[in-house]
Amino acid sequence: MRLWLTMLLLFGRGVVPGVAAAEVGVIKINGVIGPATSGYISRAVEFAGKRNESCLIIELDTPGGLLESTEQIVQSIYASPVPVVVYVTPSGAYAASAGCFITLAADVAVMSPHTTIGRRIPSLSAEAAVPRRREPIR
């Protein structure tokens, strides 16, 4: 994974002689996922497609957010005409809750050292949250 990203960055910046530079889109998401984030990512995906960029890199650090917005983002990534790379960064960043789904929807998922993916807070199942009656209802 690290090698792929390194190669992408080297070729994308024209560091390797004789290789044309690739156009790569980069956006940063730092905070809670909501309707504004969903719109921002959707527009970035659309823009990357119109510019025929090699890929769109989403730098992500989020504690999570709204389910509806997350679903819209995932659908935008699935429908993207260009590959989408989700890069959980910087060191210490989270891709928690909604961020986990966004990362898993990407064509390529990359994480900086010392980052976290997954749920941050354990949740009770519906069965555990509803108290059981000891006697049957008649």
KEKE-892666 format. One record per residue: x, y, z of N, C-alpha, C, CB in turn. Coordinates in steps of 0.05 Angstrom, whole numbers, padded with zeros to 5 digits, always signed. Glycine has a CB too. Layout:
XYZXYZXYZXYZ...
This chain:
+00016-00023+00000+00000+00000+00000+00018+00025+00000-00019+00000+00024+00038+00025+00017+00055+00048+00019+00071+00052-00007+00075+00044+00042+00079+00031-00020+00093+00032-00045+00076+00045-00066+00103+00005-00054+00050+00036-00067+00032+00047-00087+00029+00077-00084+00005+00033-00086+00024+00086-00059+00021+00114-00054+00046+00130-00060+00012+00119-00025+00069+00119-00054+00094+00132-00060+00098+00135-00090+00118+00116-00048+00092+00113-00105+00094+00115-00134+00075+00135-00145+00088+00087-00146+00050+00136-00135+00030+00155-00144+00040+00184-00139+00004+00151-00130+00052+00189-00116+00061+00215-00110+00086+00223-00127+00068+00218-00081+00104+00204-00131+00127+00209-00148+00120+00215-00177+00147+00186-00147+00103+00198-00188+00094+00202-00216+00077+00226-00218+00080+00177-00226+00060+00231-00198+00041+00254-00199+00056+00280-00197+00022+00251-00176+00079+00281-00186+00094+00307-00184+00116+00309-00204+00106+00309-00156+00119+00290-00222+00139+00291-00243+00167+00288-00233+00136+00317-00257+00171+00274-00210+00197+00270-00199+00213+00251-00216+00195+00261-00170+00200+00231-00228+00213+00211-00244+00217+00222-00272+00197+00184-00244+00242+00225-00281+00247+00236-00308+00234+00219-00330+00277+00238-00313+00224+00233-00350+00212+00220-00373+00184+00211-00369+00229+00197-00380+00172+00216-00346+00145+00208-00341+00128+00233-00337+00143+00189-00315+00106+00235-00352+00089+00258-00350+00075+00259-00323+00068+00258-00373+00070+00283-00314+00057+00286-00288+00027+00280-00291+00061+00315-00277+00016+00267-00272-00013+00260-00272-00028+00281-00255-00018+00232-00261-00052+00287-00264-00069+00305-00248-00083+00288-00227-00090+00319-00267-00080+00296-00202-00091+00283-00179-00106+00303-00162-00070+00268-00162-00132+00297-00156-00147+00315-00139-00143+00307-00110-00177+00314-00146-00142+00328-00092-00139+00323-00064-00158+00341-00048-00109+00328-00055-00173+00329-00030-00190+00345-00012-00185+00335+00016-00221+00342-00020-00191+00352+00035-00188+00345+00064-00214+00346+00078-00167+00364+00077-00220+00326+00094-00243+00324+00111-00233+00322+00139-00263+00301+00103-00239+00342+00156-00230+00341+00183-00253+00350+00201-00205+00360+00187-00268+00331+00212-00290+00337+00229-00313+00318+00225-00299+00365+00224-00336+00326+00235-00360+00309+00235-00372+00308+00206-00381+00320+00255-00381+00284+00199-00393+00280+00173-00422+00289+00174-00391+00250+00164-00430+00307+00156-00457+00317+00155-00464+00324+00126-00461+00341+00173-00487+00338+00122-00496+00345+00095-00475+00362+00080-00522+00360+00097-00462+00381+00093-00442+00397+00080-00418+00380+00070-00431+00419+00099-00410+00361+00086-00388+00343+00078-00397+00326+00054-00380+00324+00102-00421+00316+00055-00431+00300+00033-00431+00315+00007-00460+00290+00039-00441+00340+00008-00441+00357-00016-00413+00363-00026-00456+00383-00010-00395+00368-00008-00367+00374-00015-00354+00351-00029-00351+00382+00010-00357+00327-00018-00345+00303-00031-00358+00297-00058-00348+00279-00012-00385+00300-00059-00399+00295-00085-00389+00314-00106-00429+00298-00081-00385+00340-00099-00375+00359-00119-00347+00353-00127-00377+00388-00108-00330+00344-00108-00302+00338-00113-00300+00314-00132-00287+00332-00087-00317+00293-00128-00318+00270-00146-00326+00278-00174-00337+00249-00135-00347+00294-00176-00356+00304-00202-00334+00320-00216-00382+00321-00198-00322+00338-00201-00300+00355-00212-00277+00338-00222-00291+00376-00191-00269+00318-00206-00246+00301-00213-00253+00286-00239-00240+00280-00191-00278+00278-00242-00286+00264-00267-00286+00283-00291-00314+00253-00263-00295+00307-00287-00295+00327-00309-00267+00334-00318-00310+00352-00301-00249+00335-00299-00221+00342-00305-00205+00317-00314-00207+00354-00281-00217+00294-00313-00204+00269-00321-00179+00264-00305-00198+00269-00351-00181+00269-00279-00158+00265-00261-00152+00236-00258-00162+00279-00234-00127+00229-00251-00119+00201-00247-00133+00189-00223-00089+00199-00243-00138+00205-00202-00153+00195-00179-00160+00219-00162-00136+00174-00163-00177+00214-00142-00184+00234-00122-00175+00223-00095-00215+00240-00123-00159+00238-00081-00149+00230-00055-00165+00246-00034-00119+00235-00051-00178+00232-00016-00193+00244+00006-00177+00240+00031-00222+00233+00009-00165+00261+00042-00151+00260+00068-00172+00262+00090-00129+00283+00070-00174+00242+00106-00196+00239+00125-00188+00237+00154-00212+00215+00118-00201+00253+00171-00198+00251+00200-00226+00258+00211-00176+00271+00210-00241+00238+00219-00268+00243+00229-00276+00224+00252-00288+00240+00206-00291+00235+00271-00301+00218+00293-00327+00204+00284-00306+00234+00318-00337+00211+00260-00362+00199+00250-00382+00220+00243-00374+00180+00272-00407+00212+00241-00428+00232+00234-00454+00219+00227-00418+00248+00210-00469+00233+00210-00496+00225+00204-00497+00202+00184-00512+00249+00193-00515+00184+00188-00517+00160+00171-00526+00168+00143-00537+00141+00183-00545+00185+00140-00555+00193+00113-00533+00206+00097-00579+00213+00116-00517+00223+00109-00495+00236+00095-00474+00216+00087-00483+00258+00113-00469+00197+00105-00449+00176+00100-00458+00159+00076-00446+00158+00124-00484+00152+00075-00494+00136+00053-00491+00151+00026-00524+00129+00057-00496+00178+00026-00493+00194+00002-00464+00194-00007-00504+00223+00007-00446+00197+00012-00417+00197+00005-00409+00170-00007-00400+00203+00030-00418+00148+00006-00411+00122-00004-00421+00118-00033-00422+00100+00014-00446+00127-00038-00457+00125-00065-00441+00142-00085-00487+00133-00065-00432+00165-00077-00416+00182-00094-00390+00169-00101-00410+00210-00081-00378+00156-00081-00352+00142-00086-00357+00118-00105-00340+00132-00059-00378+00103-00100-00384+00080-00118-00389+00089-00147-00408+00065-00108-00401+00112-00150-00408+00122-00177-00385+00139-00190-00433+00139-00176-00364+00142-00176-00342+00159-00185-00330+00149-00212-00320+00161-00164-00326+00167-00231-00313+00159-00256-00283+00156-00253-00319+00179-00278-00271+00165-00231-00243+00162-00226-00239+00146-00200-00229+00190-00224-00216+00132-00197-00211+00118-00172-00210+00138-00148-00185+00102-00174-00221+00129-00126-00220+00145-00101-00202+00132-00081-00249+00149-00090-00184+00148-00070-00165+00139-00049-00173+00153-00023-00135+00144-00057-00179+00139-00002-00183+00151+00024-00158+00147+00040-00209+00139+00039-00147+00169+00049-00122+00169+00064-00127+00180+00092-00100+00186+00049-00127+00163+00112-00132+00171+00139-00106+00183+00150-00142+00147+00157-00106+00208+00154-00082+00223+00162-00090+00248+00177-00065+00230+00137-00074+00260+00193-00046+00255+00200-00045+00234+00222-00032+00281+00209-00021+00229+00231-00017+00210+00253-00035+00218+00276+00013+00209+00262-00049+00198+00287-00068+00203+00308-00097+00207+00299-00059+00226+00324-00101+00208+00273-00127+00213+00261-00146+00189+00265-00125+00220+00232-00172+00194+00262-00192+00173+00264-00208+00171+00238-00211+00179+00288-00216+00147+00232-00237+00142+00212-00257+00125+00227-00225+00127+00185-00270+00138+00246-00288+00124+00264-00317+00126+00253-00287+00136+00292-00333+00106+00259-00361+00105+00253-00365+00110+00223-00376+00125+00270-00376+00134+00216-00381+00140+00188-00355+00140+00172-00395+00168+00186-00334+00148+00183-00308+00148+00170-00299+00121+00161-00287+00161+00187-00306+00101+00177-00300+00073+00171-00314+00065+00145-00307+00054+00194-00340+00071+00143-00355+00064+00119-00344+00078+00094-00384+00070+00123-00337+00103+00097-00326+00119+00075-00299+00107+00066-00322+00149+00083-00282+00100+00085-00256+00088+00079-00260+00061+00064-00240+00084+00104-00278+00045+00074-00283+00019+00061-00295+00021+00034-00300+00002+00079-00309+00043+00028-00321+00046+00001-00300+00054-00020-00343+00067+00003-00278+00064-00011-00257+00074-00030-00245+00051-00046-00235+00089-00015-00234+00058-00070-00219+00039-00086-00193+00031-00072-00213+00050-00114-00181+00050-00058-00156+00045-00043-00159+00059-00016-00131+00056-00059-00152+00044+00005-00152+00056+00032-00124+00056+00042-00171+00040+00051-00114+00079+00052-00087+00083+00062-00089+00096+00089-00069+00099+00042-00073+00087+00108-00073+00099+00134-00045+00106+00143-00086+00080+00155-00042+00130+00155-00017+00138+00167-00012+00122+00191-00017+00169+00173+00013+00120+00200+00019+00106+00225+00004+00118+00248+00049+00105+00231-00004+00102+00267-00018+00111+00292-00045+00123+00287+00000+00131+00306-00059+00114+00266-00086+00123+00261-00105+00101+00269-00091+00132+00231-00131+00107+00271-00151+00088+00280-00174+00087+00261-00160+00095+00308-00185+00062+00257-00209+00058+00240-00228+00041+00256-00202+00046+00213-00254+00047+00254-00274+00031+00267-00291+00048+00287-00262+00008+00282-00307+00034+00303-00324+00047+00323-00307+00057+00346-00346+00029+00332-00314+00080+00356-00301+00090+00380-00315+00084+00405-00297+00121+00377-00342+00081+00403-00358+00077+00427-00374+00051+00424-00377+00101+00432-00372+00032+00442-00388+00007+00440-00417+00014+00441-00380-00013+00461-00433-00001+00426-00462+00004+00428-00476-00022+00436-00473+00013+00401-00499-00019+00449-00514-00042+00457-00531-00052+00434-00532-00035+00482-00535-00078+00433-00553-00088+00412-00581-00081+00421-00550-00119+00409-00600-00082+00402-00628-00075+00408-00639-00093+00430-00645-00077+00383-00631-00119+00429-00640-00138+00449-00630-00130+00477-00631-00166+00442-00606-00121+00479-00595-00114+00505-00606-00088+00516-00564-00113+00504-00614-00071+00497-00624-00044+00505-00652-00045+00515-00622-00025+00482-00668-00065+00507-00696-00067+00516-00698-00087+00538-00714-00074+00492-00708-00079+00561-00710-00098+00583-00730-00120+00577-00718-00084+00609-00724-00144+00585-00741-00167+00580-00761-00170+00603-00725-00193+00577-00785-00178+00595-00806-00185+00615-00802-00214+00623-00835-00181+00604-00805-00219+00648-00801-00247+00658-00826-00264+00654-00794-00247+00687-00848-00252+00652-00873-00267+00648-00885-00260+00621-00894-00262+00672-00898-00279+00608-00910-00274+00582-00933-00254+00584-00919-00300+00569-00937-00239+00563-00959-00220+00561-00984-00236+00553-00953-00196+00542-01007-00232+00567-01031-00247+00560-01053-00229+00551-01041-00263+00584
